[in-house]
Amino acid sequence: MVAAAQRVVDMVDPQEEGTSSTKSLVERLEEAPKKILAYHSSTTKSYVAHLLGLVKLYWRHATLAPLASGFVVDCLVENFLRYRNEAEPLAEEIIKSLES
C-alpha cells in the first residue's frame, strides 16, 4: 500500500533527482488531488488556447471573446449537443495533431 501511495505522489509531485521533500508521504498524498486538478486545468487551458488559435488562423475576423461567457442565451441544449457531436471527429483529429 505504501509503495502504491509513493508512486502516486512521485507522479504528481516529482522531486528533482538527488533531493527529497521535507513533507511526509501522507502530507504529499493529501496534496495530490490539488496537484492533479492543477495539471488538468493547465492542460485543458493549453488545448483550448490551441483550438482558439486554430480558429483565428482560419477565420481571422472571428471575435472570440463571447465564447468565454458560455452558452448563447437563446441556445437550446439539444442544439448545442448536436453541434458538439458534429465537432467531435474534428476534435479527435486536432488532439491527434497535438500528440504527434
DRENPA-3360 file (N, C-alpha, C; in nm, 2 decimals, always signed):
BEGIN
1 = MVAAAQRV = +0.08/-0.12/+0.00/+0.00/+0.00/+0.00/+0.09/+0.13/+0.00 ~ +0.19/+0.13/+0.08/+0.28/+0.24/+0.09/+0.35/+0.26/-0.05 ~ +0.39/+0.15/-0.11/+0.46/+0.17/-0.24/+0.36/+0.23/-0.34 ~ +0.24/+0.19/-0.34/+0.14/+0.25/-0.44/+0.12/+0.40/-0.41 ~ +0.11/+0.43/-0.28/+0.09/+0.57/-0.25/+0.22/+0.65/-0.29 ~ +0.33/+0.59/-0.27/+0.46/+0.66/-0.31/+0.46/+0.68/-0.46 ~ +0.41/+0.59/-0.54/+0.41/+0.60/-0.68/+0.32/+0.72/-0.73 ~ +0.20/+0.73/-0.66/+0.11/+0.83/-0.69/+0.17/+0.97/-0.66;
9 = VDMVDPQE = +0.23/+0.98/-0.55/+0.29/+1.11/-0.50/+0.41/+1.14/-0.60 ~ +0.49/+1.05/-0.63/+0.60/+1.07/-0.72/+0.55/+1.11/-0.86 ~ +0.44/+1.06/-0.90/+0.38/+1.10/-1.03/+0.33/+1.25/-1.03 ~ +0.26/+1.29/-0.93/+0.20/+1.42/-0.93/+0.29/+1.53/-0.87 ~ +0.39/+1.49/-0.79/+0.48/+1.58/-0.73/+0.62/+1.53/-0.73 ~ +0.68/+1.52/-0.85/+0.81/+1.46/-0.86/+0.92/+1.55/-0.80 ~ +1.01/+1.48/-0.74/+1.12/+1.55/-0.67/+1.24/+1.55/-0.77 ~ +1.32/+1.66/-0.77/+1.44/+1.66/-0.85/+1.53/+1.56/-0.81;
17 = EGTSSTKS = +1.60/+1.50/-0.90/+1.69/+1.39/-0.87/+1.80/+1.44/-0.76 ~ +1.81/+1.35/-0.66/+1.91/+1.39/-0.56/+1.85/+1.47/-0.44 ~ +1.72/+1.51/-0.46/+1.66/+1.59/-0.35/+1.55/+1.51/-0.29 ~ +1.51/+1.55/-0.17/+1.39/+1.49/-0.11/+1.30/+1.59/-0.05 ~ +1.18/+1.56/-0.03/+1.08/+1.65/+0.02/+1.09/+1.66/+0.17 ~ +1.06/+1.78/+0.23/+1.06/+1.79/+0.37/+0.92/+1.75/+0.43 ~ +0.83/+1.72/+0.34/+0.70/+1.67/+0.38/+0.69/+1.52/+0.39 ~ +0.60/+1.47/+0.47/+0.59/+1.33/+0.48/+0.51/+1.27/+0.36;
25 = LVERLEEA = +0.51/+1.14/+0.34/+0.43/+1.08/+0.24/+0.29/+1.11/+0.25 ~ +0.23/+1.11/+0.37/+0.09/+1.14/+0.39/+0.06/+1.28/+0.35 ~ +0.15/+1.38/+0.39/+0.12/+1.52/+0.36/+0.13/+1.54/+0.20 ~ +0.22/+1.47/+0.14/+0.23/+1.48/-0.01/+0.11/+1.42/-0.07 ~ +0.07/+1.31/-0.02/-0.05/+1.24/-0.07/-0.18/+1.32/-0.06 ~ -0.19/+1.39/+0.06/-0.30/+1.48/+0.08/-0.31/+1.59/-0.02 ~ -0.19/+1.64/-0.07/-0.18/+1.75/-0.17/-0.20/+1.70/-0.31 ~ -0.20/+1.56/-0.33/-0.20/+1.51/-0.47/-0.33/+1.55/-0.54;
33 = PKKILAYH = -0.45/+1.54/-0.49/-0.57/+1.58/-0.57/-0.56/+1.73/-0.62 ~ -0.51/+1.82/-0.54/-0.49/+1.96/-0.58/-0.40/+1.97/-0.70 ~ -0.29/+1.89/-0.69/-0.19/+1.89/-0.80/-0.24/+1.83/-0.92 ~ -0.32/+1.72/-0.91/-0.38/+1.66/-1.03/-0.48/+1.76/-1.09 ~ -0.56/+1.83/-1.01/-0.66/+1.92/-1.07/-0.58/+2.04/-1.13 ~ -0.48/+2.09/-1.07/-0.40/+2.20/-1.14/-0.34/+2.15/-1.27 ~ -0.29/+2.03/-1.28/-0.24/+1.98/-1.40/-0.35/+1.97/-1.51 ~ -0.46/+1.91/-1.47/-0.58/+1.90/-1.56/-0.62/+2.04/-1.61;
41 = SSTTKSYV = -0.63/+2.13/-1.52/-0.67/+2.27/-1.56/-0.57/+2.33/-1.66 ~ -0.44/+2.32/-1.63/-0.34/+2.37/-1.71/-0.34/+2.31/-1.85 ~ -0.36/+2.18/-1.86/-0.36/+2.11/-1.98/-0.49/+2.15/-2.06 ~ -0.60/+2.16/-2.00/-0.72/+2.20/-2.07/-0.71/+2.34/-2.12 ~ -0.65/+2.43/-2.04/-0.63/+2.57/-2.09/-0.54/+2.57/-2.21 ~ -0.44/+2.49/-2.21/-0.35/+2.48/-2.33/-0.42/+2.43/-2.45 ~ -0.50/+2.33/-2.44/-0.58/+2.27/-2.55/-0.68/+2.37/-2.61 ~ -0.75/+2.44/-2.52/-0.85/+2.54/-2.56/-0.78/+2.65/-2.63;
49 = AHLLGLVK = -0.67/+2.70/-2.58/-0.59/+2.81/-2.64/-0.55/+2.77/-2.78 ~ -0.50/+2.64/-2.79/-0.46/+2.59/-2.92/-0.57/+2.59/-3.02 ~ -0.69/+2.54/-2.98/-0.80/+2.54/-3.06/-0.85/+2.68/-3.11 ~ -0.85/+2.77/-3.01/-0.89/+2.91/-3.05/-0.79/+2.97/-3.14 ~ -0.66/+2.94/-3.12/-0.56/+2.98/-3.22/-0.59/+2.93/-3.36 ~ -0.63/+2.81/-3.37/-0.66/+2.75/-3.50/-0.78/+2.82/-3.56 ~ -0.88/+2.85/-3.48/-1.00/+2.92/-3.53/-0.95/+3.06/-3.58 ~ -0.87/+3.13/-3.51/-0.83/+3.26/-3.56/-0.74/+3.25/-3.68;
57 = LYWRHATL = -0.66/+3.14/-3.69/-0.58/+3.12/-3.81/-0.66/+3.11/-3.94 ~ -0.77/+3.04/-3.93/-0.85/+3.01/-4.04/-0.97/+3.11/-4.06 ~ -1.00/+3.18/-3.95/-1.11/+3.28/-3.96/-1.06/+3.40/-3.88 ~ -0.98/+3.48/-3.94/-0.90/+3.59/-3.88/-1.00/+3.70/-3.82 ~ -1.11/+3.72/-3.87/-1.20/+3.82/-3.82/-1.30/+3.77/-3.71 ~ -1.28/+3.65/-3.67/-1.37/+3.59/-3.57/-1.34/+3.67/-3.44 ~ -1.45/+3.70/-3.37/-1.45/+3.76/-3.24/-1.46/+3.65/-3.14 ~ -1.36/+3.62/-3.06/-1.36/+3.50/-2.97/-1.41/+3.54/-2.83;
65 = APLASGFV = -1.40/+3.66/-2.79/-1.44/+3.70/-2.66/-1.57/+3.65/-2.61 ~ -1.68/+3.65/-2.69/-1.81/+3.60/-2.65/-1.81/+3.45/-2.61 ~ -1.71/+3.38/-2.66/-1.70/+3.23/-2.62/-1.68/+3.21/-2.47 ~ -1.61/+3.31/-2.41/-1.58/+3.29/-2.27/-1.70/+3.30/-2.18 ~ -1.81/+3.35/-2.23/-1.93/+3.37/-2.15/-2.02/+3.24/-2.15 ~ -1.98/+3.14/-2.23/-2.06/+3.01/-2.23/-2.17/+3.01/-2.33 ~ -2.28/+2.95/-2.30/-2.39/+2.94/-2.39/-2.45/+3.07/-2.43 ~ -2.49/+3.08/-2.56/-2.57/+3.19/-2.60/-2.71/+3.18/-2.53;
73 = VDCLVENF = -2.76/+3.29/-2.49/-2.88/+3.28/-2.40/-3.00/+3.20/-2.47 ~ -3.02/+3.22/-2.60/-3.13/+3.15/-2.66/-3.09/+3.02/-2.72 ~ -2.98/+2.96/-2.69/-2.93/+2.83/-2.74/-3.00/+2.72/-2.67 ~ -3.06/+2.63/-2.75/-3.12/+2.51/-2.69/-3.01/+2.41/-2.66 ~ -3.02/+2.35/-2.55/-2.92/+2.25/-2.51/-2.91/+2.14/-2.62 ~ -3.02/+2.10/-2.68/-3.02/+2.00/-2.78/-2.94/+2.05/-2.90 ~ -2.95/+2.17/-2.94/-2.87/+2.23/-3.05/-2.72/+2.22/-3.02 ~ -2.69/+2.26/-2.89/-2.55/+2.26/-2.85/-2.50/+2.12/-2.86;
81 = LRYRNEAE = -2.57/+2.02/-2.81/-2.52/+1.88/-2.81/-2.51/+1.83/-2.95 ~ -2.60/+1.87/-3.04/-2.58/+1.83/-3.18/-2.46/+1.89/-3.24 ~ -2.43/+2.02/-3.22/-2.31/+2.09/-3.27/-2.19/+2.02/-3.21 ~ -2.19/+1.99/-3.09/-2.07/+1.93/-3.02/-2.05/+1.79/-3.08 ~ -2.15/+1.72/-3.10/-2.14/+1.58/-3.16/-2.08/+1.59/-3.31 ~ -2.12/+1.70/-3.38/-2.07/+1.72/-3.51/-1.92/+1.75/-3.51 ~ -1.88/+1.82/-3.41/-1.74/+1.87/-3.40/-1.65/+1.76/-3.34 ~ -1.71/+1.66/-3.27/-1.62/+1.56/-3.20/-1.52/+1.50/-3.29;
89 = PLAEEIIK = -1.55/+1.45/-3.42/-1.45/+1.39/-3.50/-1.34/+1.49/-3.53 ~ -1.37/+1.62/-3.55/-1.27/+1.72/-3.57/-1.18/+1.74/-3.45 ~ -1.24/+1.73/-3.33/-1.17/+1.75/-3.21/-1.07/+1.63/-3.19 ~ -1.11/+1.51/-3.23/-1.02/+1.40/-3.23/-0.90/+1.42/-3.32 ~ -0.92/+1.47/-3.44/-0.81/+1.50/-3.53/-0.72/+1.60/-3.48 ~ -0.77/+1.71/-3.41/-0.69/+1.81/-3.35/-0.60/+1.75/-3.24 ~ -0.66/+1.67/-3.16/-0.59/+1.61/-3.05/-0.47/+1.52/-3.10 ~ -0.50/+1.45/-3.21/-0.40/+1.36/-3.27/-0.29/+1.45/-3.32;
97 = SLES = -0.32/+1.57/-3.38/-0.21/+1.65/-3.43/-0.13/+1.71/-3.31 ~ -0.19/+1.73/-3.20/-0.11/+1.78/-3.08/-0.02/+1.67/-3.02 ~ -0.06/+1.55/-3.03/+0.01/+1.44/-2.97/+0.13/+1.40/-3.06 ~ +0.13/+1.44/-3.19/+0.25/+1.40/-3.27/+0.36/+1.50/-3.28;
% end
